[in-house]
Amino acid sequence: MVRKVWQWTISNPKLAILLVVCDDVASWRQAAFFDLRDESLPFPEDRLQGIVSDPQRIVDEQWRATAKELPLTGAHVDFGSRETAPLQHINLVRTSRGSEKSVDRVRILGNADDQIYIRKRFVITRPNQKASILEQINKFKAYDHKNIAKLLCSYSQPSHVGILTTRTQHTLDDYLNVQASDPSRAKLLVDWMNDLSHALDYLHSQSICHRSIRPRKILIEGSRVFLAPFGIGASSDTHSPTVPGPQRLDQIHTYFQDQAYIYAAPETLLARGKRYSDVFSLGCVFLSMITVAQGHSLARFTQYREGSSQDASFHNNLDRVASWRNRLQAMTTSGQRNGMIGSGRKVRQLKSEAEWLEIIEQMIKPKYQERVKIAKIVHSYGTGKTIGVRRRSLDGGGYSGQVGGSLGLANGTSISGVASGGNGYGQTSGSGQKPELSVFDGYFQQQQPHARRFEQAGIW
């Protein structure tokens, strides 16, 4: 019997070592008798009952015998049907409607640092799908820009393909929706707009279209901003994730609240998005960022866009979006002219916001042929050049002039809300009355937005 056990250990080194690691060398004899083999790994717990002393421990530790190393160097590892990725699932973040994609938090088994990572898995349902996803992963790994997130590694198993990234502090969506009093917040947001513009310009210069720009796809880590991994798992034979289908008609509310729909360019509802569609989506993100930079909540902006409907999309409410942008522009410009400082924002900050609001106007044009190219934005911002438009004056003429007149700004009258450090949209100091622009009534009053708790995740 001793000879048989010895031969078994030679033939099945993984199982033999696994039992040693689990302090169960005494079970070699039983394992040899019941003919447990390396090629049968991993085992379900019931298969080990009556053979080993602690079946649960063997099940928990058998990854050591079946897993390959998963280096965090951007490399790809291909696992066989009997091999295990050394990843411990912590909790599910979200899953797609058809459960073909999922995002979860994981730890790398065997690592002493106990760091948490974000994994995205793509279930393989078609014969050529694996090759297509791996090609998309390799393309993304080739991107080299400081504001585009890196993949730590990728792996594949017969059932799915996975990618791993570092867990960042939060997404831009979380950051914009959480109440904060940080005086540097406004400056950070404007700096991030510049960074994101350069990232998109880099992609477009490589003839790459993003096609999914929205706050949840943008990651924040400290004072740095990144475009999250994109273009992986997307099918090239479909138009757009925003195209409504029969299966979605019974989920119309969910559909209208989907950021893929809310931030989509008008033309992507009928055809696959192009680079000018990216510009529109990024312009919508920028307008949301400027809204928060000026001390307003996204909830109020969303409520204003949707009005009495359930549709809060930018592309279906461009008149309201333009009105909101014009109001922000008018108030920002008035702050500059009167040398006022609002919510801790200095005149230089106000000038930056005003310039970006002019740029945003050119980014979200309804007709894609009229939109500014991202390269022009990158090369013109901060130089004092305009982006194809005449600068408007609050002294009269144009929409901003009309707004200025309604607010009593044409003669240089100050606004108490700005001067006192409020949100800048309260009463005029001269008349003590609300602004007379009725379309905004109630949307720019002093609000105390509810703080929104979020779990630091960095999910994409």
N, C-alpha and C positions, 0 to 999 in steps of 0.2 A: 504493500500500500504506500510506503514511503517513496518508493521509486515512481509510482504512478502520480503521486502528488508533485514530486519534483519535475516530472515530465510536463505536468499541467502548468506549473509556474513558468517553465521555459516557453511553452506554446502560447501562454496567455499572460504576458508580462504586465499589461495594463491593469488587468483585474488583480493580479498578485500584488502589485504595488499599491493599488487602491485599498486593498484590505490592510496592508501595512500602515498606510496613512490613517486609516480608521481604527487602528489598534485592534485588529481582528484577524491576526495571522492564524489563529486557531480554526478559522472557517475555511482555510485552504482545502482541508480534507473534504468538507461537505461540498465546496464549490467544484472540486475535481470529480466527486462522486455524481453530482447532478449535472455535470458537463456544461458548466457556465463558460462561455467563450467571449474573447475580446470582440469578435465581430458582431456579437449580439448587443453590445452596448449602444445606447443607454438602456437600463432595465427599468421597468415599472416596479413599484414597491411590492405588489402582490407576487411577482415572480421570485422575489428574494425571501419571502416568508418561509421560515423553517430551515433556511440555508445559512444565513448570516445572523450574527447576534443582534445587530441594529440595522434593519432594512432602511429606515428613514434616513439614517446618517449616510449610508451608502448612496442613496438616491441624491441627497444634498451634495455629496462630494464627488460624484462620478464625473462631473464636468472636467475634473482634473485629468481624467483618463481619456476624455473624448474631445476636449477643446484644443484648438490651435491657438497660438499667440495672436493677439490682435494689436499690432503696433499702431501707435497714434502718430504716424508719420505721413498720413495721406494715402497709404498703400491700400490695395484691395486684397482680400483673403477669400478664397473659395472653399467652402465647407462641403464635405460629402454628406450623404444621407445619414451616416452614423456618427458624424462629428457635430460638436456643439459649439456655438459662439459663446465665449466666456463672459456673458452679460447677464446680470441679475435684474429682472424687472422690478421696479419700485411701484410705479403707479401709471395708469393710462391718463394721458392728457386729453386726447380727442381721437376720434376715428371718422373716416369719411362715410357718406351715406351708404355706399355699397360695401363698406368694410374692406375695400381694396387698399386703403392707406391708413396708417395709424401712427400716432406720435406718443411716445412714452418716455419716462425718466428711467435711467438704468445706471448701474454701477458695473465696473469691470471687475470680475471675480479675480481674487488673488492680489489685487492692488491694495497696498497698505494705506494709501491716502484717503480712501473712502469718498473720492470725488464723484459727483453726480453729473451725468452727461445726458444729452437729448438724442434719442434715436428716432428715426423715421423709417418705417417699414413699408415696402410695396409688395403686396401679394401677387404672385405670378399666376395668371389665369389663362394666358394664351401662349402658344408654342414659341413665338419669336419675341415675347415681351421681355424676357431676361436680357437678351442681347441689346434690345433697344434701350432699356434702363441703364445698363452698364455703359453704353455709348454716351448717354446724357450725363452720367456721373463723370466720365472721363473729360467731357467737354467743360463741365463746371470746374473740375480740378485745375484746368489750364488757365482759368481766370486769375489774374494777378493784379489786385488793387487793394489798397489799404482799407477801403470801406466796403469790401465784399467779403463776407464770412468765408472761412476755410473749412473744408471737411477734414476731420481728424482721421477718419478711415472709412472704408466701405467693405461690405462683405456680402456674400451670397450663399444661400442654401437652396435646396431643391424647391422649397415652398415660397421663398421670398428673397428680396434684396433689401439690405439695410444700409443706412448711412448714419454716421455719428458726428455730432458737433458739441462744442463746449456749451454748457448752460450759461447764458448771459443773465444780467440782472433782470431785465424785462424787455418787452417789446415796446415800440413807439406807441402802440395803441394803449397799453397800460400806462405809460408815462404821461400821455396827454389827458387821460381820464382821471388821474389821481390828483387831488387838491394838494398844492404845495405852495410854500411861501419863500422859496429859494430866490433871492434877488438876481442870481446869475442865470435863472431859467430861460428868460427871454433871449439872452445873448447865446446861450447854448443852442436853442432852437434855430436861430438864424445861422449859426455856424454849421449846424447839421444840414441845413438846407443847401449850403454851399458844398459840403462833403458829398451829399447824395447826388447833387447835380454832376459833380466830377465823376462819381461812380457810374452814373447812367451814361455820361459822355464817353467814358472808357468802353462800356459795352457797345454803344452805338458805333464807335470808331472801329470796333471789331466786327461790325455787321451783325450784332447780337441783339435780339429783341427780348425784353424781360417778360412782358405779358401778364404779370401778376403783382404790380406795385400797389401796395396798400399798407396801412399802419401795422397790421399784424405780421407783415413780411419784412419788417425793419427792426433790427435788434439794437439794444442800448447796453453798453458796458462802460460804466463810469461816465467819462466825458466823450466817449467815442460812439459812433453810429455805424451800422453795417447793414447792407442788403443781405437778407437771409438766403440760404440756398434756394434756388428756383430752377424751373425748367426740367425737373427730374420727375419722372413718372407721368408727365403730360403726354397725351396722344396727339400726334401730328395730323391725324385724319379728322379731328373735330375742329369746329370753328372756335368756340370760346366757352369757358366755364360759366359765362353769364347768359348763354343762350337758353331760354326757358324750354323745357320739354314737357310732354304730357305727364310724366311721372312727378312733376313738380307742381302741377296745378292745384293739388290738394294741400300744398305747403307754401302758399303764396306769401304769407307773412314772413316765414323763415327766408324765403327767396329774396324778399325786399330788404331784409336785414343783413344779408350776406355781403361782406366787404368786397368780394369779387364783383358783385353787381353794383354796389354803391359807388365804388371808385373807378368803374369801367368807363372807357370812352364811348361816345354814342355809336361809332361805327362797329365796335366789337360785338354789338348785339346781332349783327347780320353776317359778319365775316371775322376771320382770324385777325387779331391785333397786329399792327405794324409799329414801327418806331415812333411815329407821331402819336400813336395811342398811348405809348409809355409816357410821353410828354404830358398828355392830358391827365393821366392818373397821378403823375408826380405833382402836377400843379394843384390837384385837389388835395393831396396830402399836405402840400405846402400851405394852402389856405387854412387847413385845420391847425397846422402848427402856428401860423401867425395869429389865429383866433385865440389860442391858448397863451401865446406870448403877450397878447394884449389884455390878459386877465379874464377871458371869458371861457365858459365851459363848452365842451363839444356837444353836450346834451342840448344846450340852447340852440346851437347852430343846427343840429340835426332836427330839432323840433321846428325851427323856422323853415328849413328846406322842405320838409314833408307837408307842412301846413295841415290840412284836414285829411290828407291821404295817408297811406301807410308807406309810401314810396319816398325814401330819404336820399335817393341817388342824386349825384351831381348832374348827370347827363339829362335827366328828365326834369330838372328844376333849375336850368341855367339862368333864368331870369332872376330867381331868388338868390342864387349864388352870386350873380353879378351885383345885385343890390347889397348883399352882405359885404362883398369885397369893397364896393364903392364907399360904404359907410366907414369901414375900417381905414380905408385910404384917406378919407376926409378928416377923420379924427387924428390920424397919425400926422398928416401934413399940418393940421392946425396946431398941434403940439410943437412942431418944429418952428413954425412962424412966430409963435408967441413965446418961444424959449422956455416952454413948460416941461416939467418932468412928471410923468404919470407912472404910478406903480413901480417906482424905482428905476424906470427906464430913462436913460440919459438921451440927450438930443442926438448923439451919434447913433444910438440904437434905433431911435425913431426914424432917422434917415435910412438906415438899412432896411427897416420894415417897410417904409414907403417905397423904396426901390424894388423890393421883392414883390410887393403888391402890384406894381406895374408889370413886372415880369409875369406874375401869375395870370394877369388878364390876358396876356398873349399865349399862355400855355393852355388855357381852357377854352379856346375858341371852338364854337360848335362845328365849324368846317375844318377838317384836318389840314386842308391845304393852306389855311391861314395861320396855323400855329407856328410859333417860333421853334427853331431847332435847338436841341440841348447844347450843341457846340457853341451857338451864338450866345446863349445864356452864360456859359462858363467863361467865354472870352470877353464878355461885356460887363458882367457884374463887378461892381466895385471900381469901375473905371470912370463913372460919371456919364457913360453913354446910355442913351435910351434904347429900348428894344423895339424899334419900329413904331413907336407911338409918340405923339406930342404930349409933353408933361402938362397935366391939367392944373388949373389955378383955383384956389378957393376965393379969389377976389371977384369971380364972376365967370359965367359961361361954363358949359359942360355940366355933367351930373354933379361933380364934386363942388362946383360953384353953387349950384342950387342947394346942395346939402349945407354948404357953408352959410348961405343966406338964411336958410330955415333955422340954423342954430345960432344966428346972430354973430357970425364970425367975420363977415365982410368988413366990419370996421375995427377988427382986432380985438373984439370982446373975448375975454377968457372964459374957460369952462371950469366951473368949480370942481367938478369930478376929477379932472386932470390935475388941476393945481393942487388939490388936496391929497393927491396920491391915490384916488379911487380908480374906478375902471374907466373914467373919462366919458361916460355916456349918461350922466345924470342931468341935473338942471343947469341952465345957463345962469351965470352970476348976475347978468344984467337984468333979466326978466323974471328969474325964479320960476320959469315954466319948463315943461318937458320939451324936447325937440319936437318940431311940428311935422316930422316925416312919419306919417301915420303907418306906413307899411312896416316900420320897425317897432311900433309901439309895443312895449312889454318885453322886447328881446334884448335890449341893451340897458335895462335897469340893473341896479346893484343886486347881484345874486350871491347867495352863499351856497355854492354847489356842494352836494353831499360828497364827503370823502369816500373814495372807493378803495377798499382793501384788495390787494391782489397778491398772489403768491409769486415770489420771484421765480421766474421760469425761463424766460428767453425762448419761448416756443415759437416755432414758425410753421 
